[in-house]
Amino acid sequence: MPTNPSIITRDVDKIAAKVGGNVYEAVAIIAKRARQVSLKNKEELNSKLSDFASSVDNLEEIFENREQIEISKFYERLPKPTSIAIDEFMEDKFYYRKPGEDLPSLDEAESE
């Protein structure tokens, strides 16, 4: 049975090292980012599909709207939000902070 190419083995130690060795903290950060990505994709898809919404349910229109089907297939083929979030996390593509932490000042951000 062939393996799904979207399945990637991840080094948990490398992921945990990004937040000081705490795997659970890393997973929580990645999960929050994945929810953001998922919500953004869902909003985009719904806005594109809203153009096709009709008040009359006509079966002929539903089965023959190829453009709507292509849009849906495009979004189905996108990488999973968790995969995107893990990649962004490992490449430091987004900012996160713990609740109660102060935001870094501009001087601190420039020195890093």
C-alpha distance (Angstrom), angle and dihedral (degrees) to the residues before:
residue distance angle dihedral
M1 . . .
P2 3.83 . .
T3 3.78 118.3 .
N4 3.77 119.7 -117.0
P5 3.85 106.5 -106.5
S6 3.81 90.4 -142.8
I7 3.80 89.9 66.6
I8 3.79 109.5 93.8
T9 3.78 127.3 179.6
R10 3.80 109.0 -126.4
D11 3.79 127.7 -158.3
V12 3.79 102.8 -124.4
D13 3.80 91.7 -164.5
K14 3.82 91.3 59.3
I15 3.79 91.3 48.4
A16 3.82 92.2 48.5
A17 3.81 92.0 46.1
K18 3.82 89.5 64.9
V19 3.83 89.6 68.3
G20 3.78 101.1 34.3
G21 3.79 98.9 -80.5
N22 3.81 99.6 -56.2
V23 3.82 108.3 131.2
Y24 3.81 93.5 -174.0
E25 3.78 92.8 53.8
A26 3.80 90.5 49.8
V27 3.81 91.5 49.4
A28 3.82 91.1 49.6
I29 3.81 91.6 51.5
I30 3.81 92.4 46.9
A31 3.83 91.5 47.0
K32 3.80 92.2 53.2
R33 3.79 91.3 49.8
A34 3.83 91.1 46.8
R35 3.81 89.7 54.2
Q36 3.81 89.6 52.0
V37 3.81 91.7 50.6
S38 3.80 91.5 46.3
L39 3.79 92.8 49.8
K40 3.81 91.9 48.9
N41 3.82 91.4 50.4
K42 3.79 91.7 47.1
E43 3.80 92.1 50.6
E44 3.82 91.3 49.3
L45 3.80 92.2 48.8
N46 3.80 93.3 46.8
S47 3.81 92.0 49.2
K48 3.82 91.1 51.1
L49 3.80 93.2 45.6
S50 3.81 92.8 46.6
D51 3.82 87.3 73.3
F52 3.80 87.7 66.5
A53 3.79 96.8 47.8
S54 3.77 114.6 120.0
S55 3.76 131.3 -176.3
V56 3.81 91.5 -137.6
D57 3.80 119.1 69.5
N58 3.77 102.9 -140.3
L59 3.82 112.3 171.1
E60 3.81 92.7 -152.3
E61 3.80 91.4 57.9
I62 3.79 93.1 46.4
F63 3.80 95.0 53.4
E64 3.80 97.4 40.3
N65 3.79 102.5 48.7
R66 3.81 99.3 108.2
E67 3.80 95.6 170.5
Q68 3.80 91.3 58.3
I69 3.81 90.2 49.2
E70 3.82 91.6 50.6
I71 3.81 91.6 51.0
S72 3.80 90.6 50.8
K73 3.81 92.4 47.9
F74 3.82 90.7 50.3
Y75 3.81 91.2 56.2
E76 3.80 91.5 45.1
R77 3.81 90.1 56.3
L78 3.81 94.7 51.6
P79 3.82 116.2 108.4
K80 3.78 114.5 -91.6
P81 3.82 115.0 -92.2
T82 3.82 90.8 -118.8
S83 3.82 91.3 56.0
I84 3.80 90.7 49.8
A85 3.81 91.5 47.2
I86 3.82 93.7 49.9
D87 3.81 91.8 49.2
E88 3.81 91.9 47.9
F89 3.82 90.7 47.3
M90 3.79 93.3 51.0
E91 3.83 91.7 46.9
D92 3.85 93.7 46.4
K93 3.80 91.7 -120.9
F94 3.81 95.8 147.8
Y95 3.78 137.3 41.8
Y96 3.79 123.2 -122.1
R97 3.77 135.2 171.9
K98 3.77 137.7 -178.1
P99 3.81 118.9 -104.0
G100 3.78 109.6 -90.6
E101 3.81 94.0 23.8
D102 3.77 115.6 126.1
L103 3.77 118.2 -118.6
P104 3.82 112.3 -105.8
S105 3.78 114.9 -102.8
L106 3.78 119.2 -120.3
D107 3.83 90.5 -105.2
E108 3.82 92.0 55.1
A109 3.81 92.8 46.3
E110 3.81 92.0 51.5
S111 3.82 93.4 49.0
E112 3.84 92.2 57.4
